[in-house]
Amino acid sequence: MAGLDPDDWSELRALGHRMIDDIFARAEHMGEGPVWRPMPQNERAKFAGDLPGEGQGASELYERFRQSILPYSNGNPHPGFMGWVQGAGTPIGILAELLAASLNDNCGGRDHAAIEVERQVIRWTAEMVGFPADASGCLVTGSSLANFISVITASRARVPGLRQEGVGQRKMVGYAAVTAHGCLPRAFDLAGFGSDALRLVEVDENYRIKLDHLRALVAQDKQNDFVPFIVIGTAGTVDCGAVDELDKLADFAQQEKLWFHVDGAFGALACLSPTRRPLLNGIERADSLAVDFHKWGQVPYDAGCVVVRDAQLHAQAFAQSLHYLTREDRGLAGNAPWFCDFGPDLSRGFRALKVWMTLSHYGSERMGEMVENCCSMAQYLAERVGQDDELMLLAPVALNIVCFGHSALDDFQTGELVKDLQESGIAAPSTTRINGRLAIRAAIVNHRTTRETIDRMLDAISALAEKRRVD
Ligand SMILES: *Cc1c(COP(=O)(O)O)cnc(C)c1O
């Protein structure tokens, strides 16, 4: 009983087949049940037990999964899920995860096929946005880490001594719109520059970075002996989906000799849609890019990606030389550079397989149509909001995010209505603040969302608002 394999393989295999059958039965009928339901206290309590001394059978564990985990899941595969920015996953992605787990590859480096798959995924990502084919990159947990890696790379490119010497008295500063995602100030914080070192630039009426204000901030910092090193544009802001004028930001960065980074967490996928691509013009001029395949790419969590134009600068920010990780000319320790040279992770899973299988299975054209369709659903929602006397659009709809309000409800009631809606199981939008006002925020990132889903949500909102008014 030294190893961990089963005595009876046939029993486990039969259970595995049943799991696959159940998975696809659910996938085929996705959208029939509630989007989400709160987990009852008695179910939560089942996860309070101590570390078991003795093991349990796999069938028993599957039963516990079915009873206590499955019904209280996050809900993002459901067409009615429109909260935050979350992808829905795909059937091929489910299978890819299974296959990747069966190989158990460690993709920190070495000479095996998974590395070639990830290299191809990085090249495809570069191709998607118009980066050179020799750009470097790696798959990471998500854009939070991809943005962090980019900030680190940019700062090391500006001040090569940072890695060994630390920040010391240097006052490193960068720039992004006030609407930039919270992971960017966090990246500055983690890098040791302090979150205040990310200067927040005002935005115009379309929620895009104001270039005049950016120019003024950089000039001021230079005068005061700060070290400006990066300007960050966002392709698809998290609150309303705005896209900064990336071409103009690229020009500015070039003039000022600043690193130009684009946070394209979800928006970069719009490069696959010929009608949306022009909105992102200039993304191909960035020095680095953060993008998530687990959002608009519909790859199962997690699958973030960073791509850096200059592979050498990327490796200079992370590569180390260690005896126990020596690269060889042949054998399993060959095939440099390794992915551990491009980020802080050494052990890394085979995330690339699910991305590679998803892109290979659907192809860039069908993925582009899916992106396009999500944008059309957002337009449809915006139109219906426009036609409704009580609803009002709170921000322009550039891509796939619609922020709207109800004229009869204040901020508190709006927040309550969204919670009511989530608990109803009909739809799950989230909230944000637009010009200080609480907005119902529907991000159509889900490839399963249809006009019917949106109609159902609006009907529910109208009924719930009526009820709130009477209450
Ligand atoms: C989601 C998001 C992030 C963070 O990405 P994670 O994958 O959640 O780490 C960063 N920027 C934008 C614009 C996002 O939408």
PDBQT file of the ligand as one rigid body, heavy atoms in Angstrom, charges set to zero:
ROOT
HETATM    1  C1  LIG A 501     -10.104  41.157 -14.815  1.00  0.00    +0.000 C 
HETATM    2  C2  LIG A 501      -9.204  42.294 -15.060  1.00  0.00    +0.000 A 
HETATM    3  C3  LIG A 501      -7.936  42.357 -14.496  1.00  0.00    +0.000 A 
HETATM    4  C4  LIG A 501      -7.459  41.330 -13.507  1.00  0.00    +0.000 C 
HETATM    5  O1  LIG A 501      -7.331  40.091 -14.136  1.00  0.00    +0.000 OA
HETATM    6  P1  LIG A 501      -7.426  38.724 -13.306  1.00  0.00    +0.000 P 
HETATM    7  O2  LIG A 501      -7.396  37.704 -14.384  1.00  0.00    +0.000 OA
HETATM    8  O3  LIG A 501      -8.722  38.747 -12.564  1.00  0.00    +0.000 OA
HETATM    9  O4  LIG A 501      -6.249  38.663 -12.421  1.00  0.00    +0.000 OA
HETATM   10  C5  LIG A 501      -7.130  43.419 -14.848  1.00  0.00    +0.000 A 
HETATM   11  N1  LIG A 501      -7.541  44.366 -15.680  1.00  0.00    +0.000 NA
HETATM   12  C6  LIG A 501      -8.770  44.354 -16.246  1.00  0.00    +0.000 A 
HETATM   13  C7  LIG A 501      -9.164  45.450 -17.187  1.00  0.00    +0.000 C 
HETATM   14  C8  LIG A 501      -9.641  43.303 -15.953  1.00  0.00    +0.000 A 
HETATM   15  O5  LIG A 501     -10.864  43.272 -16.509  1.00  0.00    +0.000 OA
ENDROOT
TORSDOF 0
